[in-house]
Amino acid sequence: MEAMQSVDASEAAMALFVNATRPDEVMQVALAGQQMPQKGTYFYPKLLSGTVLYDLQAEQ
């Protein structure tokens, strides 16, 4: 996998692999009238401003 190769080559400090929530798990929570917990993939460091996409070709 590319993520593991990046760590092995010291191009990245770590790689995180997170299992996705299955649709049936979401349905069980919803049918019970509950809410899913807040996003569990909120890791630091990350950009404080969020991700911004800018089309560089639009300026030409």
Backbone torsions as a table, in degrees:
resi	resn	phi	psi	omega
1	MET	NA	146.7	-177.9
2	GLU	-61.6	-39.4	-178.8
3	ALA	-63.4	-44.3	-179.6
4	MET	-68.0	-36.4	178.1
5	GLN	-65.7	-37.6	177.9
6	SER	-63.6	-40.3	177.8
7	VAL	-67.7	-45.1	179.7
8	ASP	-59.9	-33.9	-178.9
9	ALA	-89.1	7.2	-178.9
10	SER	60.7	24.8	174.2
11	GLU	-84.0	-20.0	178.1
12	ALA	-137.1	148.1	-178.9
13	ALA	-78.1	-32.3	-179.9
14	MET	-161.5	165.4	174.2
15	ALA	-133.4	137.8	180.0
16	LEU	-114.4	132.1	177.4
17	PHE	-117.4	117.4	-174.6
18	VAL	-118.5	128.9	177.0
19	ASN	-69.7	138.5	177.4
20	ALA	-76.5	151.5	174.2
21	THR	-75.9	130.5	-179.4
22	ARG	-74.2	146.9	179.1
23	PRO	-56.5	-36.8	-179.9
24	ASP	-66.8	-29.9	176.2
25	GLU	-68.8	-41.0	177.2
26	VAL	-63.6	-42.3	-179.6
27	MET	-63.4	-41.3	178.9
28	GLN	-61.2	-42.8	179.6
29	VAL	-65.1	-44.6	-179.3
30	ALA	-63.7	-44.2	-179.5
31	LEU	-65.6	-26.0	177.5
32	ALA	-82.4	-0.3	179.6
33	GLY	74.6	19.4	-178.6
34	GLN	-102.2	174.3	175.9
35	GLN	-117.5	148.5	175.0
36	MET	-69.3	150.0	176.7
37	PRO	-64.8	160.9	176.6
38	GLN	-57.5	158.9	-178.8
39	LYS	-46.2	125.6	-178.7
40	GLY	-94.8	5.0	-178.4
41	THR	-109.0	33.6	-177.9
42	TYR	-92.5	91.4	-174.7
43	PHE	-108.4	154.4	175.5
44	TYR	-115.3	157.4	-2.1
45	PRO	-79.3	147.7	173.7
46	LYS	-145.1	161.2	-178.9
47	LEU	-62.4	130.8	178.9
48	LEU	-68.3	-27.7	-178.1
49	SER	-87.1	-3.9	-177.2
50	GLY	85.2	-171.2	-179.4
51	THR	-94.7	131.3	-179.5
52	VAL	-122.7	130.6	177.3
53	LEU	-110.1	135.6	-178.4
54	TYR	-136.9	125.7	-178.8
55	ASP	-81.5	102.7	-177.9
56	LEU	-68.3	-28.5	-178.8
57	GLN	-72.0	-21.1	-178.3
58	ALA	-67.2	-22.5	-178.4
59	GLU	-80.3	-14.9	-175.3
60	GLN	-81.6	NA	NA
